[in-house]
Amino acid sequence: MTAQPLAVIDIGSNSGRIIVVRLTTGGHLEILSDARTSLRLMRDIEADGRLSAAAEQRTLEALQDFMAVAGGAGARRTVALATSAVREAENGAAFVQRLRHSTGLDIRIISGDEEARLAFIGAVNGLPVEHGVLVDVGGGSLEVLRFRSRRPVTTWSLPLGALRLSDMFLRSDPPRQSEVAALQEHVTRALHAAGIAHIGSDEYVVGTGGTIRNLAKMHRSTIEYPIPRLHGYMLGRKGLRELVGRIATRRLSRRAMLPGLSSDRADSIAGGALVVQTVLDVLGAPELVVSGQGLREGVIYEQFAGALQSTAAVRRASINAIAARFTSWDAERARRRARMARALWEVMLPDADPEVCEALEHAATMLDVGRSVDYYRRWDHAAEIVVSADLHGFTHRSIALIAALIVRAGKGRAGLDPYSALCSASDRRVLNRAAVLLALADEVERRMPRGTPVAVEREDARKNVVLTLPVPHEWMPADLQSRFARVFGRELSLEPHNGDRQVRAGVGV
């Protein structure tokens, strides 16, 4: 059963945001609506420690709009949280009380530790990461959380937000090198004093929050890249350093024109980028994994799902939730095709890369979604949907493998060029072979009577491979036969399965 729509409002130090979502039966989060506005509450705090009447009016207007968005999306309930700026303000409690009275919302001020924990739940749930450090750069504060086996271990909340430090240190336009160095030294001292140490060899750094997502968007705009979404994007330390150089050496008017930069972050992105760079240096991390989710999604997961799911469970739920949106998708047919693809893999490529094997099963599951757009171009459309959809639990490389397999299965000789940023030339051989198996699995599944067990038998002759498959008649597609010979170097013969025949070699599913 799908959960009723829930709205979550985040009254942040730099921005106010709302998302309206519902959670599917398998735990996949589906976004129904969202909105964002600039609040700049941290600037009020830095001035005199109190939130002003003007800040309260800005926040009230934002909340009224957010409530309209929630109602328009059919939200049954709205949760509102206030973070760093409000919890630090001398009049934060009174500020929130007046907003509650004006809007009727039950607004809650959360602690830094709770902010870190919710950001962790939201950010890590949809990523294939087991151990590491969560980094959430907000406008006023930096939240850091170390986790093992997808469970929190230690949390830190430090006054190192992007807007706060930009205002404190970067007074010149563009910032002087001495200002940049002072900011980085300040962050380094604070991290060391908190006891934040290097990551281990099995740990990743996961980054969330508007600053980090905006940096990833800016970096992605500089390269050819096949995946349009930011969730799962890998931002390397070298690429970040080059990006920081472009940001911090430009005047504000020129910085605002950098590709990918949100206009209302132009005055805080330099400070935020320097914080992220310094955190990676202190952690000794070569890169960070960007999460498109965070605190707001963490509230949803905590409300409905409890503990974080395993990454395998997240992947399965995500694939099924996306596919189920398309009327052409039949769950039973998808399962049979995936089982057939796996059975063919086990008899033809048992020792090949298991990452490609999993991609093959997911490709077989997703294939029919393309028929909802155009049957005769279903392979292309299915691949486009895979790279564009909000699939969770996958690396971008895994998504590229799935899409490449689908396109190659349909076209035979389709190149890897669109996915070359994530699939190397060394992947070509196994992808070519797996794509032929996917095409064969699709052809077999279309001819299998419903209820027929999925089974594959293999016999090797001197120059050919004989596969016995669960089809009711003699059958051999010439194009697949030639493709098989090209990539496997053997001739292919197919025989219909005889239920009374003894299985000599193969896999039954």
Residue pairs with C-beta under 8 A, 6 or more apart in sequence:
1 25
2 22
2 23
2 24
2 25
3 22
3 23
3 24
3 304
4 22
4 76
4 77
5 20
5 21
5 22
5 32
5 73
5 74
5 75
5 76
6 20
6 21
6 22
6 75
6 76
6 77
6 78
6 79
6 300
6 303
6 304
7 18
7 19
7 20
7 66
7 69
7 70
7 73
7 75
7 77
7 78
7 79
8 18
8 19
8 21
8 78
8 79
8 80
8 81
8 296
8 297
8 299
8 300
9 16
9 17
9 18
9 63
9 66
9 70
9 78
9 79
9 80
9 81
9 105
9 107
10 16
10 17
10 18
10 81
10 83
10 295
10 296
11 39
11 41
11 59
11 62
11 63
11 80
11 81
11 82
11 83
11 86
11 107
12 39
12 41
12 83
12 84
12 85
12 138
12 139
12 140
13 39
13 41
13 42
13 45
13 83
13 84
13 85
13 138
13 139
13 140
13 141
13 161
13 163
13 164
14 38
14 39
14 40
14 41
14 42
14 138
14 139
14 140
14 161
14 162
14 163
14 210
14 265
14 268
15 36
15 37
15 38
15 39
15 139
15 210
15 264
16 36
16 37
16 38
16 39
16 59
16 62
16 63
16 66
17 34
17 35
17 36
17 37
17 296
18 33
18 34
18 35
18 36
18 66
18 69
18 70
18 296
19 31
19 33
19 34
19 296
19 297
19 300
20 31
20 32
20 33
20 34
20 69
20 70
20 73
20 74
20 75
21 29
21 30
21 31
21 32
21 297
21 300
22 29
22 30
22 32
23 29
23 30
23 300
23 301
23 304
23 305
24 30
24 317
24 321
26 313
26 316
26 317
26 318
26 320
26 321
27 301
27 304
27 305
27 309
27 313
27 314
27 317
28 314
28 317
28 318
28 320
28 321
28 322
28 392
29 126
29 293
29 297
29 300
29 301
29 392
30 321
30 390
31 390
32 73
32 74
32 75
33 69
33 70
33 72
33 73
34 69
35 65
35 66
35 69
37 62
37 65
38 264
39 55
39 58
39 59
39 62
40 55
40 58
40 139
40 163
41 51
41 55
41 59
41 85
41 86
41 89
41 139
41 140
42 84
42 85
42 139
42 140
42 161
42 163
42 164
42 167
43 163
43 167
44 50
44 51
44 52
44 54
44 55
44 85
44 89
45 51
45 85
45 88
45 89
45 140
46 164
46 167
46 168
49 88
49 89
49 90
50 89
50 90
50 91
51 85
51 86
51 89
51 91
51 92
51 95
55 95
56 95
56 98
56 99
59 95
59 99
60 99
60 102
60 103
63 80
63 99
63 102
63 103
63 105
64 103
67 78
67 103
67 105
70 78
78 105
79 106
79 108
79 299
79 303
80 105
80 106
80 107
80 108
81 107
81 108
81 109
81 110
81 118
81 295
81 299
82 92
82 96
82 107
82 108
82 109
82 110
83 109
83 110
83 115
83 138
83 140
83 141
83 295
84 112
84 115
84 138
84 139
84 140
84 141
84 159
84 161
85 139
85 140
86 92
86 95
86 96
86 109
87 109
87 110
87 111
87 112
88 140
88 159
89 95
92 109
93 109
96 107
96 109
99 105
99 107
100 106
100 107
110 118
111 157
112 141
112 143
112 155
112 156
112 157
113 155
113 157
115 136
115 138
115 141
115 143
115 157
115 295
116 134
116 136
116 143
116 144
116 145
116 155
116 156
116 157
117 145
117 152
117 155
117 298
118 295
118 298
118 299
118 302
119 134
119 136
119 143
119 145
119 208
119 209
119 294
119 295
119 298
120 134
120 145
120 147
120 152
120 298
121 297
121 298
121 301
121 302
121 308
122 208
122 291
122 293
122 294
122 295
122 296
122 297
122 298
122 299
122 300
122 301
123 134
123 136
123 206
123 208
123 291
123 293
123 294
123 297
123 298
124 134
124 147
124 150
124 206
124 291
124 308
125 293
125 297
125 298
125 301
125 305
125 308
125 309
125 314
125 392
126 231
126 291
126 292
126 293
126 297
126 314
126 318
126 392
126 393
127 206
127 231
127 232
127 289
127 291
127 311
127 392
127 393
128 311
128 314
128 315
128 393
128 394
128 395
128 398
129 150
129 204
129 206
129 289
129 311
130 148
130 149
130 150
130 202
130 311
131 147
131 148
131 149
131 200
131 202
131 203
131 204
132 146
132 147
132 199
132 203
132 204
132 205
132 206
133 144
133 145
133 146
133 147
133 199
133 203
133 204
133 205
133 206
133 283
133 285
134 143
134 144
134 145
134 146
134 147
134 206
134 208
135 142
135 143
135 144
135 205
135 206
135 207
135 208
135 212
135 276
135 279
135 288
136 142
136 143
136 144
136 207
136 208
136 209
136 212
136 294
136 295
137 160
137 161
137 162
137 207
137 209
137 211
137 212
137 272
137 275
137 276
138 161
138 162
138 209
138 210
138 211
139 161
139 162
139 163
139 164
139 268
140 159
140 161
140 163
140 164
141 157
141 158
141 159
141 160
141 161
141 164
142 156
142 157
142 158
142 159
142 160
142 161
142 275
142 279
143 155
143 156
143 157
143 158
144 155
144 156
144 157
144 158
144 194
144 196
144 279
145 152
145 153
145 154
145 155
145 156
146 152
146 153
146 154
146 155
147 153
150 308
150 310
151 308
156 194
156 196
158 190
158 191
158 194
160 186
160 187
160 190
160 275
161 272
161 275
162 211
162 265
162 268
162 269
162 271
162 272
162 275
163 267
163 268
163 271
163 272
164 271
165 183
165 186
165 187
165 271
165 272
165 274
165 275
166 267
166 268
166 270
166 271
166 272
167 271
168 183
169 175
169 179
169 180
169 182
169 183
169 186
169 271
170 179
170 180
170 183
170 248
170 270
170 271
171 179
172 179
173 251
173 252
174 248
174 249
174 250
174 251
174 252
174 255
175 248
175 270
180 248
180 274
183 271
183 274
183 275
184 274
184 277
184 278
187 274
187 275
187 278
187 279
187 282
188 278
188 281
188 282
191 278
191 279
191 282
192 282
196 282
196 283
197 283
198 282
198 283
198 284
199 205
199 283
199 284
199 285
204 285
204 288
204 289
205 279
205 280
205 283
205 285
205 287
205 288
205 289
206 288
206 289
206 290
206 291
207 216
207 235
207 276
207 288
207 289
207 290
207 291
208 290
208 291
208 293
208 294
208 295
209 294
210 262
210 265
211 265
211 268
211 269
211 272
211 273
211 275
211 276
212 235
212 272
212 276
212 288
212 290
213 230
213 290
213 292
214 260
214 261
214 262
214 265
214 269
214 272
215 235
215 240
215 243
215 269
215 272
215 273
215 276
216 230
216 233
216 235
216 290
217 230
217 260
217 261
218 243
218 247
218 258
218 259
218 260
218 261
219 235
219 239
219 240
219 243
219 260
220 230
220 233
220 260
221 259
221 260
222 243
222 259
223 421
224 420
224 421
225 421
226 387
226 400
226 403
226 418
226 419
226 421
226 422
227 233
227 387
227 396
227 399
227 400
227 422
228 387
228 388
229 292
229 388
229 390
230 290
230 292
231 290
231 291
231 292
231 293
231 390
231 392
232 289
232 290
232 291
232 292
232 394
232 395
232 396
232 399
233 289
233 290
233 396
234 287
234 288
234 289
234 290
234 396
235 287
235 288
235 290
236 286
236 287
237 277
237 280
237 281
237 285
237 286
237 287
240 273
240 276
240 277
240 280
241 277
243 273
244 270
244 273
244 274
244 277
246 258
247 255
247 258
247 269
247 270
247 273
248 270
248 273
248 274
250 258
252 266
252 267
255 261
255 266
255 269
255 270
256 263
256 266
261 269
265 272
276 288
280 287
280 288
292 390
301 308
309 317
311 393
312 393
313 393
314 392
314 393
315 362
315 391
315 392
315 393
315 394
317 392
318 390
318 391
318 392
318 393
318 394
319 362
319 365
319 366
319 391
320 331
320 365
322 366
322 369
322 385
322 389
322 390
322 391
323 329
323 331
323 334
323 365
323 366
323 368
323 369
324 331
325 369
326 368
326 369
326 371
326 372
326 385
327 372
328 368
328 369
328 370
328 371
328 372
329 368
329 369
329 372
330 368
332 450
333 368
333 445
334 364
334 365
334 366
334 367
334 368
335 365
336 445
336 448
336 454
337 364
337 365
337 367
337 441
337 442
337 445
338 361
338 362
338 364
338 365
339 454
339 509
340 364
340 441
340 444
340 445
340 448
340 454
340 456
340 509
341 360
341 361
341 363
341 364
341 437
341 438
341 441
342 357
342 360
342 361
342 507
342 509
343 454
343 455
343 456
343 506
343 507
343 508
343 509
344 437
344 440
344 441
344 456
344 467
345 352
345 357
345 360
345 434
345 437
346 456
346 506
346 507
347 456
347 457
347 458
347 467
347 505
347 506
347 507
348 433
348 437
348 458
348 465
348 488
349 357
349 430
349 433
349 434
349 437
352 430
352 433
352 434
353 427
353 430
355 397
355 398
355 401
356 401
356 405
356 427
356 430
356 431
356 434
357 434
358 398
359 398
359 401
359 402
359 405
359 434
360 405
360 434
360 437
360 438
362 398
362 402
363 386
363 402
363 405
363 406
363 409
363 438
364 438
364 441
364 442
366 382
366 385
366 386
366 402
366 406
367 378
367 379
367 382
367 406
367 409
367 438
367 442
368 378
368 382
369 381
369 382
369 385
370 377
370 378
370 379
370 380
370 381
370 382
370 383
370 384
370 385
370 406
371 378
371 381
372 381
373 381
373 385
374 381
378 410
379 406
379 407
379 409
379 410
379 411
380 407
380 410
382 406
383 403
383 404
383 406
383 407
384 403
386 399
386 402
386 403
386 406
387 399
387 400
387 403
391 399
394 402
396 422
397 422
397 423
399 422
400 419
400 421
400 422
400 423
401 419
401 422
401 423
401 427
401 431
403 419
404 414
404 416
404 418
404 419
404 423
404 431
404 435
405 431
405 434
405 435
405 438
406 438
407 414
408 414
408 431
408 432
408 435
409 435
409 436
409 438
409 439
409 442
410 439
412 435
412 439
412 479
412 483
416 423
416 425
416 427
416 428
416 431
423 431
429 487
432 487
433 487
433 488
436 480
436 483
436 484
436 487
436 488
439 480
439 483
440 480
440 484
443 477
443 480
444 469
444 470
444 471
447 471
447 472
447 475
448 454
448 470
448 471
449 472
452 470
453 470
453 508
453 509
454 470
454 508
454 509
455 469
455 470
455 497
455 503
455 506
455 507
455 508
455 509
456 467
456 468
456 469
456 506
456 507
456 508
457 467
457 468
457 497
457 501
457 503
457 504
457 505
457 506
458 465
458 466
458 467
458 468
458 505
458 506
459 465
459 466
459 468
459 504
459 505
460 466
463 490
463 491
464 490
464 491
464 492
464 493
465 484
465 488
465 490
465 491
465 492
465 493
466 493
466 494
466 495
467 492
467 493
467 494
467 495
468 494
468 495
468 496
468 497
468 498
468 501
468 506
469 494
469 495
469 496
469 497
470 496
470 497
471 494
471 496
471 497
472 496
473 496
474 495
474 496
475 494
475 496
476 492
476 493
476 494
480 492
481 491
481 492
484 490
484 491
484 492
485 491
485 492
